[in-house]
Amino acid sequence: MADEKIKVVAYSGYRGEERPKAIFLKNQEIEIIEILSLWVEEGINDKARKRYFIVKERGGSIQKIYYDEKAKEWFLTKN
């Protein structure tokens, strides 16, 4: 199953989309209250970078999202 493209409100620092502050799921804005983990993965062949975040929403749910630097898009992982 493919990851779902989502809209994210993010703090933008010198690198652009640096830190998610809220995500939109089913047209509803959900505030992120804590970033539990973050890391960067880089593709071996194409050197495409993805910045992953495990976040806790205001309602307590945990989501794994990432920013694809090549596509300049945010995604919600399905695993």
N, C-alpha and C positions, 0 to 999 in steps of 0.2 A: 504494500500500500504506500502510495506517495505521500510525502509530507505536505501539509496544508499551508498555502501562502496566507499570511495574516497581516493586518495593519498593527503597527506598534507606535506608541508615543515614546520617544527616547530622548535622553539627554544627549546632545551632540557636542562633543569636544573637538579637539583638533583633528581627530581621526574620523569624524563624522558620527555615525550612529553608534555611540559608545555604550550606553547603559539603558535598558528598557525601564520605563516608568509605568506604563499601562499597555494592555493588549486589548484588541477588539475580537471577541468571539460571538458569533451570531448577532452582529451589529450592536453588541453591548460592550461598553468600555469597562474594563476590569482593572483596578489599580493593583500594581505590584508593590507589596509591602517589604519584601526582602529578596535579595539575590543570594541563594543558598550555595551556588557553585558557578564557576565560569572557567572556560578554557578555549583555546584556539586550536583548530585542526587545519592542516594544509595538505592539499592533494599532492600525491607523489608525482604524477605525470604533468598535470596542468598548473600546479602551484596555487590553485584556488583556495582562498582562506575562508573559513567559516568560524564565527565566534559564537560559541554555545553558552547558554545560561539555563540553569535550573532555578526557577522563580516560584515564590509563594505569593498567591493572590490574596486580596483582602478577605475573601470568604474561606481561606484556608487551603484551597486546592493547590497542588504542585503541578507545574507545567515545565516541559523542556522545550525551549525555543532556540533558534539560532538566526544569525544575520549572515547571509551569503554576500561577501564583499564584492564578488565578481558580478552577480546579478543585481546587487544593491536592493535586496528584498529580505523580508523577515519570514520565517517559517515556523510552524508548530510541528514537532516531530510526532510521528504516529506510533513510536515504540516506547 
